[in-house]
Amino acid sequence: MPTAESILSTPGGVASAVIGCFLCWSIFYYTLCIINGRKSFQWNCRLVTLIHAFVSVFLACYSAFVVGPLPFNYTEGRVMVVHHLVSIYGLLLGLVLGESGAEITATLAGSEVSNPLLQLRWFLYELNLQHTKLARINEFTFGLTFLVVRLGPGTALCYCTLSSTNVQLSVKAAGIAFYAVSISMAWQIIWFLKRKHTAVREIEHVNDKMK
């Protein structure tokens, strides 16, 4: 019997899995609309979204803690684990309360805007291109984007959320936790960029002496 890993490793396996999941959830939604026809389309859509959230969290936890590797043993560190746990909590909170969608969506956008650059950095390392000019530019751009977005609009959003009388206390607590994680990650990025800049300068200095 083919496993999930063998299916995903085949040509077009990922695309097939994505299309298959999309079709399954779409069929589930339309089936709910037929069976639960007395409720509105939005009711059934939110019900599917709620179930999807629980399924996603369950599969993510199962993959991380049962299948492995355990996230606490992974190279990203505990800060990244806390980051994802807080994100999951915030998303579930918005779904359960049915409130603060704007704040959660803005937080999601701000937290993901630098992600493509982070993934590009990983690919450059895998291709042994980490010492190229492209890699240095990408790392600098990633760090700058992360710091500007998280400490700029991110700080403003956190302040507006905490000072608002329309936001529930649980959402404010999630906002504080996420902002604290962002500050911790920002400090790590600043330390990394400083160390990387120092290493590059030392290499350039040695190369100049050898000329």
C-alpha positions as a Markdown table, in Angstrom:
| # | Residue | x | y | z |
|---|---|---|---|---|
| 1 | Met | 0.0 | 0.0 | 0.0 |
| 2 | Pro | 1.5 | 3.3 | -1.0 |
| 3 | Thr | 2.4 | 5.7 | 1.8 |
| 4 | Ala | 1.9 | 9.5 | 1.9 |
| 5 | Glu | 5.7 | 9.9 | 1.6 |
| 6 | Ser | 5.9 | 7.8 | -1.5 |
| 7 | Ile | 3.0 | 9.6 | -3.1 |
| 8 | Leu | 4.4 | 13.0 | -2.4 |
| 9 | Ser | 7.8 | 12.0 | -3.8 |
| 10 | Thr | 6.5 | 11.1 | -7.2 |
| 11 | Pro | 6.3 | 13.7 | -10.0 |
| 12 | Gly | 3.2 | 15.7 | -9.5 |
| 13 | Gly | 2.6 | 14.1 | -6.1 |
| 14 | Val | 2.3 | 17.4 | -4.2 |
| 15 | Ala | 0.0 | 18.9 | -6.8 |
| 16 | Ser | -2.2 | 15.8 | -6.7 |
| 17 | Ala | -2.4 | 15.9 | -2.9 |
| 18 | Val | -3.3 | 19.6 | -2.9 |
| 19 | Ile | -6.0 | 19.1 | -5.6 |
| 20 | Gly | -7.3 | 16.0 | -3.8 |
| 21 | Cys | -7.6 | 17.9 | -0.5 |
| 22 | Phe | -9.3 | 20.8 | -2.2 |
| 23 | Leu | -11.9 | 18.5 | -3.8 |
| 24 | Cys | -12.5 | 16.6 | -0.5 |
| 25 | Trp | -13.1 | 19.8 | 1.5 |
| 26 | Ser | -15.3 | 21.3 | -1.3 |
| 27 | Ile | -17.4 | 18.1 | -1.4 |
| 28 | Phe | -17.7 | 18.2 | 2.3 |
| 29 | Tyr | -18.9 | 21.8 | 2.2 |
| 30 | Tyr | -21.5 | 21.2 | -0.5 |
| 31 | Thr | -22.7 | 18.1 | 1.3 |
| 32 | Leu | -23.2 | 20.2 | 4.4 |
| 33 | Cys | -25.1 | 22.8 | 2.4 |
| 34 | Ile | -27.5 | 20.0 | 1.3 |
| 35 | Ile | -27.8 | 18.2 | 4.6 |
| 36 | Asn | -27.9 | 21.4 | 6.7 |
| 37 | Gly | -29.9 | 23.4 | 4.2 |
| 38 | Arg | -31.8 | 25.3 | 6.9 |
| 39 | Lys | -28.6 | 27.1 | 7.8 |
| 40 | Ser | -27.0 | 29.9 | 5.7 |
| 41 | Phe | -24.0 | 29.3 | 3.4 |
| 42 | Gln | -21.8 | 31.3 | 5.8 |
| 43 | Trp | -22.8 | 29.0 | 8.7 |
| 44 | Asn | -21.8 | 25.9 | 6.8 |
| 45 | Cys | -18.6 | 27.6 | 5.5 |
| 46 | Arg | -17.6 | 28.5 | 9.1 |
| 47 | Leu | -18.4 | 25.0 | 10.2 |
| 48 | Val | -16.0 | 23.6 | 7.6 |
| 49 | Thr | -13.4 | 26.2 | 8.6 |
| 50 | Leu | -13.6 | 25.2 | 12.2 |
| 51 | Ile | -13.4 | 21.5 | 11.5 |
| 52 | His | -10.5 | 22.2 | 9.1 |
| 53 | Ala | -8.6 | 24.1 | 11.8 |
| 54 | Phe | -9.0 | 21.2 | 14.3 |
| 55 | Val | -7.9 | 18.6 | 11.7 |
| 56 | Ser | -4.9 | 20.8 | 10.7 |
| 57 | Val | -3.8 | 21.2 | 14.3 |
| 58 | Phe | -4.2 | 17.5 | 15.0 |
| 59 | Leu | -2.2 | 16.4 | 11.9 |
| 60 | Ala | 0.5 | 19.0 | 12.6 |
| 61 | Cys | 0.9 | 17.8 | 16.2 |
| 62 | Tyr | 0.8 | 14.1 | 15.1 |
| 63 | Ser | 3.5 | 14.8 | 12.4 |
| 64 | Ala | 5.7 | 16.7 | 14.8 |
| 65 | Phe | 5.4 | 14.7 | 18.0 |
| 66 | Val | 4.6 | 11.2 | 16.8 |
| 67 | Val | 6.1 | 10.8 | 13.4 |
| 68 | Gly | 9.0 | 13.2 | 14.2 |
| 69 | Pro | 11.4 | 14.8 | 14.3 |
| 70 | Leu | 10.2 | 16.4 | 17.6 |
| 71 | Pro | 10.1 | 20.2 | 17.2 |
| 72 | Phe | 12.1 | 20.7 | 20.4 |
| 73 | Asn | 14.9 | 18.7 | 18.8 |
| 74 | Tyr | 14.8 | 20.6 | 15.5 |
| 75 | Thr | 17.3 | 23.3 | 14.5 |
| 76 | Glu | 14.8 | 26.1 | 14.5 |
| 77 | Gly | 14.8 | 26.2 | 18.3 |
| 78 | Arg | 12.1 | 26.7 | 20.9 |
| 79 | Val | 11.3 | 30.3 | 20.0 |
| 80 | Met | 10.0 | 29.1 | 16.6 |
| 81 | Val | 8.0 | 26.4 | 18.4 |
| 82 | Val | 6.4 | 29.0 | 20.7 |
| 83 | His | 5.8 | 31.2 | 17.6 |
| 84 | His | 3.8 | 28.5 | 15.9 |
| 85 | Leu | 1.9 | 27.5 | 19.1 |
| 86 | Val | 0.9 | 31.2 | 19.7 |
| 87 | Ser | -0.2 | 31.5 | 16.0 |
| 88 | Ile | -2.3 | 28.4 | 16.2 |
| 89 | Tyr | -3.9 | 29.7 | 19.4 |
| 90 | Gly | -4.6 | 33.1 | 17.8 |
| 91 | Leu | -6.2 | 31.5 | 14.7 |
| 92 | Leu | -8.4 | 29.2 | 16.8 |
| 93 | Leu | -9.4 | 32.1 | 19.1 |
| 94 | Gly | -10.6 | 34.1 | 16.1 |
| 95 | Leu | -12.6 | 31.1 | 14.8 |
| 96 | Val | -14.2 | 30.3 | 18.2 |
| 97 | Leu | -15.0 | 33.9 | 19.1 |
| 98 | Gly | -16.0 | 35.0 | 15.6 |
| 99 | Glu | -14.3 | 38.4 | 16.4 |
| 100 | Ser | -11.1 | 40.3 | 15.8 |
| 101 | Gly | -10.7 | 39.0 | 12.2 |
| 102 | Ala | -9.1 | 42.2 | 11.1 |
| 103 | Glu | -6.4 | 42.1 | 13.8 |
| 104 | Ile | -5.7 | 38.4 | 13.2 |
| 105 | Thr | -5.5 | 38.8 | 9.4 |
| 106 | Ala | -3.2 | 41.8 | 9.7 |
| 107 | Thr | -1.0 | 39.8 | 12.1 |
| 108 | Leu | -0.9 | 36.9 | 9.7 |
| 109 | Ala | 0.1 | 39.1 | 6.8 |
| 110 | Gly | 2.8 | 40.8 | 8.8 |
| 111 | Ser | 4.2 | 37.5 | 10.1 |
| 112 | Glu | 4.3 | 35.9 | 6.6 |
| 113 | Val | 5.6 | 38.8 | 4.5 |
| 114 | Ser | 9.2 | 37.9 | 5.1 |
| 115 | Asn | 8.7 | 34.1 | 4.9 |
| 116 | Pro | 9.5 | 33.8 | 1.1 |
| 117 | Leu | 13.0 | 35.3 | 1.8 |
| 118 | Leu | 13.5 | 32.9 | 4.7 |
| 119 | Gln | 12.7 | 29.9 | 2.5 |
| 120 | Leu | 14.9 | 31.3 | -0.3 |
| 121 | Arg | 17.8 | 31.4 | 2.2 |
| 122 | Trp | 17.3 | 27.7 | 3.0 |
| 123 | Phe | 17.3 | 26.8 | -0.7 |
| 124 | Leu | 20.5 | 28.8 | -1.2 |
| 125 | Tyr | 22.2 | 26.9 | 1.6 |
| 126 | Glu | 21.0 | 23.6 | 0.2 |
| 127 | Leu | 22.5 | 24.5 | -3.2 |
| 128 | Asn | 25.8 | 25.5 | -1.4 |
| 129 | Leu | 25.3 | 29.1 | -2.5 |
| 130 | Gln | 25.3 | 30.6 | 1.1 |
| 131 | His | 28.5 | 32.6 | 0.4 |
| 132 | Thr | 27.3 | 34.3 | -2.8 |
| 133 | Lys | 26.3 | 37.9 | -3.1 |
| 134 | Leu | 22.7 | 36.9 | -3.7 |
| 135 | Ala | 22.6 | 35.0 | -0.4 |
| 136 | Arg | 24.0 | 38.1 | 1.5 |
| 137 | Ile | 21.5 | 40.4 | -0.2 |
| 138 | Asn | 18.7 | 38.0 | 0.6 |
| 139 | Glu | 19.6 | 37.7 | 4.2 |
| 140 | Phe | 19.9 | 41.4 | 4.6 |
| 141 | Thr | 16.6 | 42.0 | 2.9 |
| 142 | Phe | 14.9 | 39.3 | 5.0 |
| 143 | Gly | 16.3 | 40.8 | 8.2 |
| 144 | Leu | 15.3 | 44.4 | 7.2 |
| 145 | Thr | 11.8 | 43.3 | 6.2 |
| 146 | Phe | 11.3 | 41.4 | 9.4 |
| 147 | Leu | 12.5 | 44.2 | 11.6 |
| 148 | Val | 10.6 | 46.9 | 9.8 |
| 149 | Val | 7.3 | 45.1 | 9.6 |
| 150 | Arg | 7.3 | 43.5 | 13.1 |
| 151 | Leu | 8.7 | 46.6 | 15.0 |
| 152 | Gly | 6.9 | 49.2 | 12.9 |
| 153 | Pro | 3.3 | 48.3 | 11.9 |
| 154 | Gly | 3.5 | 45.3 | 14.3 |
| 155 | Thr | 4.1 | 47.6 | 17.3 |
| 156 | Ala | 1.3 | 50.0 | 16.1 |
| 157 | Leu | -1.1 | 47.0 | 15.7 |
| 158 | Cys | -0.3 | 45.7 | 19.1 |
| 159 | Tyr | -0.9 | 49.1 | 20.7 |
| 160 | Cys | -4.2 | 49.6 | 18.9 |
| 161 | Thr | -5.3 | 46.1 | 20.0 |
| 162 | Leu | -4.4 | 46.6 | 23.6 |
| 163 | Ser | -6.0 | 50.0 | 23.8 |
| 164 | Ser | -9.2 | 49.0 | 22.1 |
| 165 | Thr | -12.3 | 48.5 | 24.2 |
| 166 | Asn | -13.9 | 46.3 | 21.6 |
| 167 | Val | -11.2 | 43.5 | 21.7 |
| 168 | Gln | -11.6 | 40.7 | 24.2 |
| 169 | Leu | -9.0 | 40.1 | 26.9 |
| 170 | Ser | -8.1 | 36.7 | 25.5 |
| 171 | Val | -7.3 | 38.3 | 22.1 |
| 172 | Lys | -5.2 | 40.9 | 23.8 |
| 173 | Ala | -3.3 | 38.2 | 25.7 |
| 174 | Ala | -2.6 | 36.4 | 22.4 |
| 175 | Gly | -1.4 | 39.7 | 20.9 |
| 176 | Ile | 1.0 | 40.3 | 23.8 |
| 177 | Ala | 2.4 | 36.8 | 23.5 |
| 178 | Phe | 2.9 | 37.1 | 19.7 |
| 179 | Tyr | 4.6 | 40.5 | 20.1 |
| 180 | Ala | 6.9 | 39.1 | 22.8 |
| 181 | Val | 7.9 | 36.3 | 20.4 |
| 182 | Ser | 8.5 | 38.8 | 17.6 |
| 183 | Ile | 10.8 | 40.8 | 19.9 |
| 184 | Ser | 12.7 | 37.7 | 20.8 |
| 185 | Met | 13.1 | 36.7 | 17.1 |
| 186 | Ala | 14.0 | 40.3 | 16.2 |
| 187 | Trp | 16.9 | 40.2 | 18.7 |
| 188 | Gln | 18.1 | 36.9 | 17.3 |
| 189 | Ile | 18.0 | 38.2 | 13.8 |
| 190 | Ile | 19.9 | 41.4 | 14.8 |
| 191 | Trp | 22.6 | 39.2 | 16.5 |
| 192 | Phe | 22.8 | 36.9 | 13.5 |
| 193 | Leu | 23.2 | 39.8 | 11.0 |
| 194 | Lys | 25.8 | 41.4 | 13.1 |
| 195 | Arg | 27.8 | 38.2 | 13.4 |
| 196 | Lys | 27.4 | 37.5 | 9.7 |
| 197 | His | 28.5 | 41.0 | 8.8 |
| 198 | Thr | 31.6 | 40.6 | 11.0 |
| 199 | Ala | 32.5 | 37.3 | 9.4 |
| 200 | Val | 32.1 | 38.7 | 5.9 |
| 201 | Arg | 34.3 | 41.6 | 6.7 |
| 202 | Glu | 37.0 | 39.3 | 8.1 |
| 203 | Ile | 36.9 | 37.1 | 5.0 |
| 204 | Glu | 37.2 | 40.2 | 2.7 |
| 205 | His | 40.1 | 41.5 | 4.8 |
| 206 | Val | 42.0 | 38.1 | 4.5 |
| 207 | Asn | 41.3 | 38.0 | 0.8 |
| 208 | Asp | 42.7 | 41.6 | 0.4 |
| 209 | Lys | 45.9 | 40.6 | 2.2 |
| 210 | Met | 46.3 | 37.6 | -0.1 |
| 211 | Lys | 46.1 | 39.7 | -3.3 |
